[in-house]
Amino acid sequence: MSNLSRRGILGGAIAVAATAVTGPVATAAPGPRQAAEPPTLWREFTKAPYTHPQIPYVGRAGARRGARHLRRPEAVFHAHRYGARPDAESNAPAINRALAAAGRAGGGTVQLAPGTYRIDDVIRVTDDNVVLRGAGSGRTKLLATKNLTELIGPYGSRYGGDKSSWSWAGGLIWLCPRDRLDSLTAAIRAKDWPFEGWTGNKRDEWRTLTTVAPATRGSWSVRVADTSRLRRGSLVLLRLADDADHTLLEHMAGGGAGPQAYTWDDKTKLTSYVPYEWPVRIAQVKGHTVTFERPLPLDVRPEWDPRLTTHVPALTGSGVEGLTLEAVQTPQSPHLLDKGHNGVTFQCAYDCWADDVHVRHVDNGFGLVAASACTLRRTSVGGRGSHHPYFCREGSHDNLIEEFRIERRTVPTPAGTQLHGINVEGLSSYNVWSRGVMEMGTFDTHRGMPFANVRTEITVENDGRHGGDASAGPLYGARFAHWNVTVTNQRAGLVKIDGIAPYSATVGISRVREFDQIDVPDFSGELNSRIEAYGSPGSVRPRNLYEAQRALGE
């Protein structure tokens, strides 16, 4: 389908869906049972859904473009047949044998019966179309007795210092392609601290498939020089390199005088994050036109040497469902010295998922590390408290985290520790956090200029703090949207962002005030940010920005 025809079809759908999702227009001040008038920003968005200056298009975030039902493989591999049993000293070898057998068979569901299973190694989901499935998070538990430092080794930072990278990487359930996971763990053991993304430990494992002609943000199609190595359904990387004047970074920040005046050259950690690499499936190849399954996240300009490239093979179609992962309870480590009692991490994964998964007593809960188009649904983090309950980094894009919960910690906060909440960093873009309850934490950006992310229909006790090295640059790029957020303790920080984030939208949040950690804008001059329905969470329509966007295209 061409870009024009897709726009035409969706344009017709918008006229119908806008009425359906916004509901009746109120003529008086909204009460607890009365719908508010749709914000001006929403009405603007329905007229230009792919190019709105403050609201990103995230209507296709998540696995299989946000599919409500993700089909697990039909072949079933019962873990007990490989030696897994609740009374065993360690079940990791048996579970990993079952997962490997499912992989060799071309895919399958590894079924764990009800019970508590001790594990003393990483559970590895490394093959496509393999699902680890328990009997439900209240019935099947994995009890992890060791951390990643014990199992793999200390993991220092490639940026120096005494920080532990287990503070933001790796999981005791780790979904990652086998060769990529092997290369990562080998580099960690060799103390050759790797890059963690789609193009290998040294970011050099890629080949050019074709160069790309100029195109604008929001386009579904691009013109390319050569289609001989492009196929419908293939996963490719769109690669955009920055230029000497850092115009790509300026574009991610929305452009204009503020980003142009910003000092980029000394932000060495930030500049290490580019080239920007966006994984996407090809929906159609026709002549020299390639159509993607999602619209372009950024402009494509010649000065950024745009090209479609190869990447390390991705993990696809795999997931984890219906279980609790609980670490043996230990005190939370001092900030950035985590040992790696970590939960579930997706890395170099596309179209993968977690559903009905609970993690307890972990340093870091659910991780998206160079992961894209993944869905985390009905997940929760509880127990003694976590450094990063949810972390999204290293160029992770188009992910959906919905129906999530961060539970109140069960022990007092140890001195010297940090709580971040739902974290996003490292140029990660077009990710969605939807329908969440945060009994503690905050909307952490961790610098690294993430952009075009959405947090919607969330209740938060806003008591966390953001992190991020100064060399990682701005807290926000353009098009952050916070929509229908109830703040239970009146703290503004990192939720009310109209005075901090460029080209952002703050819509339908509680009335808040500044206290504790207070930030100033990274960019000078006019931010071009918008705020509407202030003080009206719950009554704003549409209630959920992501779900309303999905309705526009259906």
N, C-alpha and C positions, 0 to 999 in steps of 0.2 A: 504494500500500500504506500503510495507516495505521501510526502509530507503534506501537500495541499489537501489531498482527499482525507487524510486522517484529521486534519484541522477542521475540515468541513463537517465531518461526521460528529466530532466532539463538540463543535460549535452548536449543532442542533441539540445535542444532549444537554449542554449547559443550560439552555433556555428552559428545559423541562426540569432538570435536577435542581437548579437554583431555587425554584419555588418549593420543591419537595423538602430540601434540607433546611431551608431557613424558617419555614413555618409562618404563621400569621404575623403581620406587622402590628406592633402595639401602638396605641394612640395615647397612652398614659405612661407614667413612670412604671417600670416593671416591678411586679410583686413576686412573691415566691412561687406562684403558680402561673405567672404570665410571661409569655415570650417577649423578649426585647426585639426592637427593630434590628435587622441585620446590620452589622457595622459597615460603614462606607468602604472599608478595606475589602470586605468580602464581596461586596457588589462590584468593586473594581476588579477583583481577582477573577470573577467569573467571566469577565470580558477579555481578559488576557492571562489565562492560567499558566502559560509557560514562560512568560516574560515579565511578570509583575516585579516592580523594583524592590518591594519589601517582603513578599511572601513567596517561598519556593514552591515549586510543584513537586509534591511527594506522593501523589496518588497511586504510584506503582512501586512504592517501597516494599521491601520484604521478599521472601522466597516466592518464586513463581509469580512475581509482580503482585505480591500481597494476597495470594490465594488463601481463602478461608480454610480449605481442607487440603492438607498435604498428604498425598498417598504414600504410605510406607510400603516397602517391598513385601510381596506376598509370601515368599519363601521364609520359613521360620526355623531358626537355629536355637534350640533350647540350651541355655547356658549350662544347666545341670548335666547334660550329656558330655560336656567338655570338662567336668569336674567342679563346677561352681556349686557350693552348698553353704548354707548359713553357719555350719559348725566348723568350717575350714579355717586354718590359721591365716591364709591369704587366698583370695579369689582372683586377684589380678591376672595371674597367668592363664587361668581357665577362661575368664571373660575375654581376654585378648586372643586366646586361641579360637574362641567362637566367632569373634569379630573378624579375624583373619580368614576363617573358613567361609564366612558369608562373603567376604571380599573376593576370594578365589572363585566363588560360584557366580560372580557377576552381580552380587547384591543379595540382601536378605535382612530380616529382622531378628536380632539376637534378643531372645526373651528371657528375662529374669523373673523367677517366681517370687511371691512375697517372702519377706525375711530381711535380716540384716547380714550383709556380706562384708567381712573385713578385706581391705585391699592394702597392699604395701608397694604398689607401683602405679605408674600412670596408666590410665585406661585410654587406649589409642583407637580412635575411629579414623582410619587412614585410607579407606577405599570408598569409591562412589557407591551410592544407593545402599548404604549400610546404616541401619538404625539400631541403637541400643535402647531397649524398651523394658521398663519395669512394670509392675502391676498397679502403679499409681504412686504419687509422691508420699502418700500416707501409709503405703504398704511395703514398698521396696526401698531399702536403704543401703548405700555403700558407705562404710566407715573407713575413712582414710587414715592410716596410722603414721605416714611419713610425709614430709614436705618435698618440694622440688629441689631444694638445696641438697638434701640427703640423697635424692634419687638421681639427679643429673649433675649437680655441682653448683658452686657459687656462680652467679651471673652478674658480672659487672656491667657498667654502662659504657657504650661506645663513645660517650661524651666526656668520660673521665670521672674522677671523684670516687667516693666510697659507697655510692648508691648501689642497691641491689635491683637489678632489672626484673626480678621476680615480683617487685612492687607493681608492675604493670604488664606482665607477660606470663604466658604459660598457664596451663590448667591441669588439675589432676584427672579430669576428663578433657582430652585434647583432640579436637576435630581438625585435622590438617592432613594434606596429602602425604603419603608415606615418604617419598624422596625429600620433600621439603622439611618434614619433621626430622628425618635423619640428618639432613645437612645442618639444621639449626642446632640440634643437640650435640652434634660433633663439634661445631664451632664453639659452643658454650664450654664444653669440656676442654677444648684446646685454648680457652681464654682468648679467642679471636672473636670478640664481641660482634655479632652479625647485625646487618640490617634484617628486618623481619618481614619484608613485603613481597610483592608479586614478582619481583625480578631478581630474587636470590640474595645471598648473604652479602654480596658486594654490589648489588643492583646492576649486574652486567649480564644477566641471563635472559636476554631478549634479542629478537631479530625484527627488523622492519618488514611488515607485510605490504604496506603501501603508504604513500603520503596522502594527505587530506587537504582539500581545497577550503578556503575560508567559509565559515558558517557562523550563525548567530546562536546564542544561548536560547534554548527552547525548541530548536529545530530537531525533528525526528530523523532527518536524513542528511547525509553529506555526500559530496562528490569526491571520488578517489581516483588516483592515477591508474591503479591496477587492481582488478578484482580476481585475478587468477588463483589466489590463495585464500579467498574469502568464501565462506559457505553459510547458508542459512542455518541458524542454530548454534553456530560457533561462538565461543567466548573469546573476545579480543580485548586488548587494552588500548584505549585512546590515551596517547602520551603527549603532554604539553610541557615543553621546557621553558624556563624563564629566560629573559634576555638580560643584558647588562644593566638596563635601567629598571629592572624589576616590574615591568608593566603587567606581567601575569599576576604577581602578588597584588598589585594595585587593583587589577580587575576583580580578583577574589574579594577585595575589600569594598567593592562598589564603585571605584574610580572617583575622580574629582580631586579637588584641591587638597583635602586632608590626606588621603593615601599618597598623593604625589609629593607632599611635603614630608612624609614619614621617612625616617632613616632605616633603610632595610639592610644595608651592607653589613652592619655589625650584629645582625640577628642570625648568628651562624647556625644555631640549631634549626631555626625556621627554614633557612635556605637549604639545609640538608634534606628537607622534606620534598623539594621539587627535584625532578619533574613530577607534575601531577599525573597520576595514573588512575584511570577510570575504567574498571572492568564492565563490559556490557555484552549482551548477546546480540547477534545479528538477526533481525527479523526478516529481512529480504535483501537480495542483491538483484538489481535490475540495471543492465547497462553498466554505467560507471557510478550509479547511485546506490548507496548502502543505507538501509533503514534500520534503526536500532529499536530495541524493545522499550527504551526510555528516552526522553528528550535530552539533548545536550545540556550538561550542567554549567557550561561556560561557553563564551565565544571561542571560535577556532580562528586564530590569526596567523599569518605567515611568519611573523617575528617569533613565534613560539615553536617553530619547527614541528607542526602537528603531524602525527603519523599514527597508524594502527600497527600494533606490534604483537609479538608472541609474549608469553609469560610462563612462569613455572606452571605445570598442570594443576588445575584447581580441583578441590574436592567439591563434588556436586551431589545433590539428592540424598544427603546423609543427615542424620539427626539423633537426638537423644530425648527420651520421653519417659514420663511416669515414674520418677524416682527422686529420692533425696540423696544428696552427697553431703556427708557430714565429716568434717575433720576432727580428729581428737583435739579436745579443747586445750589450747595453750594461750597465754596472754598475747594480746595484739602487740606486734613489734613496734619499736620506735619508727618514726616517719622515714620512709625510703630504705628501711633495712629489713623488709619482709623476707621471710624464709621460703615462702611459696606454698603456704597452705591455701591453694587457690582452687576455685570451683571449676567451671566449664568455660573453655576458650575455643573460639572458632578462628582459624588462621588460614589465609589463602583459600577460603571457602566461599562458594557462591551457590545460592539456592539450597541452603542448608537450614536447619532449624532445631530449636528446643521447645518442648511443650510439657507443661505440668512437671517442672523440675524445681526443686527447692535445694538451696545450699545453706549450710550452717557452720559457724565457727571458722570461717575462712578469712584469709587476708584480703583476697580479692575475689569477687563473686563470679560475674559473667563477663567474659572478655570478647571483644571483636577487634582483632588485630589483622590489618590488611584483609578484612573480610567484607564482602559486599553481598547485597540482595539476600540476606539471611533474616529469619524471623525468630524472635524469642517471645513466646506466648505463655501466659500463666506461669511465670517464673517468680521466685522470691528469694530474698537473702535474709537470714536471721541468725540468732545466736549471739556470740560475744562481741560482735561489732567488726566492721570491715574497713579497710583503707579505701578501696574502690569497690563499692557494691556492684557497679556496672561501669566498665571502661570500654571506650571506643576510640581507637587510635591507629596510627601508622597508615593513613589513607584508607579508612573504611567508609564505604558509601552505600546509600540506598537500603539501609537496614531498618527493620521494624521491631521495636520492643513495645509490646502491648500487654495490658492486664498484668502489670508487674507490681511488686511490693518490696519495700525495704522496711523490715521490722525494727522496732525499738530494741536496742541492745539489751542483753540480759545481765550484763555485769557493768560496773562503772568504767568510764573511759580512762585508760591508763595515761599517765603523764607522758608527753612527748609524742603522742600518736596523732594521726589526722584522719578525718572523715570527709570524703569528697561527694559521694552521692551518685548522680548519673553524670559521668565524665565523658567529654568528647574533646579531641585534640588532633594535632598533626594533619591539618588540611582535610580532615574527614568532613563529608558533605552529604546532604539530602537524607540524613538519618532521622527517624521518628521515634519519640517516646510518647506513648498514648495510653490513657486510662490507667494511671498509676497511683499508688498510695505510698508516700514516703514518710514514715514515722520519724525519720531523721535523715539528714543529708542536705544536699543543695544541688543546683543546676550547674555543676562545675564545667568550665570550658578548658582549664589547664593550659591556656595559651596555645601556641602552635596554629593560630588563626583557622580554626574550623569555621565553616560557613554553610549557610543554607540548611540549617537543621531546625526541626520542629519539636516543641514540647507542648502537649495538648491534653486537656482534661485530666489534670493531675492535682492531687492534694498533697501539700508538703509542709512539714514542720522544718522550716528553713534554718537549720542550725549547723550546717557544714561550712567548709571553707574551700575556696578554689586554690589550686597550686599552679605550678608552671614556672620554669626557668625564664629569666628575663631575656636570654638569648633566643627563646622560642617565639618572641614577637607578640603580636596583638592577641588579646583575649578572644576577639570576635572578628570574623569577616562579615560580609554582607548577607542579608536575608535570613537572619535568625527570627523565628516566630514563636512567641510564647502566647498560648491561646487557651483561655478558660483554665486558670490556675488559681486554686484556693490556697492561700498562705495562712497557716494556723497561728503563727506567732508574730505577724506583722513585720517581719524583717524583709527589706527590699532587695538586699544584695543578690545579684545574679538571677533574679526573677524579673524585676522591673528594669528593663534594659534600654528604654527609650533614650536615656541620657548617656549610654555607654557604647552600644553596638551600632555600627553604621548600617543604614538602610534596613532597619529591623522593624518588627511589628510586635507590640505588646498589647494584647487584646483580652479584655475580660479577666483581669487579675484582681485579687483582693486589694483593698487600700493598705498600703504598707509605708514604712518609714525606714530611714537609713540608720543602722547601728551595726556595731562590730566591724567586720571587714568591709571597707568602703573603697570603691575603685573610681578612677577618673578615666575619661576616654583616652584611648591610644592615639586617636586621630584628631587633629585640630580642625576648627571650623565647623560648619553645619554638617550634622550627621545624617540628615534626611531620614530620620527614624520617626515612627508614628506610634501613637498610643490612643486606644479607643476603649469604650465600655469599661473605663477604670472604676474599680469598686463593684463590678457586677459579675463575678464568677458564677457559673451555674445558670444564669439567666441569658447569657449571650447566645445568639444563634448565628451560625450553627455551633452546637456545643463542642464538637470535635472537628478540628481543622482537617486532620488526615482523612477521617471517614467521609466528611463532606466532599473532599477532593475525589475520593474513590467514586462517590455517587455521580460525580460529573461525567465520568467516562463510561458509566455502565448503561 
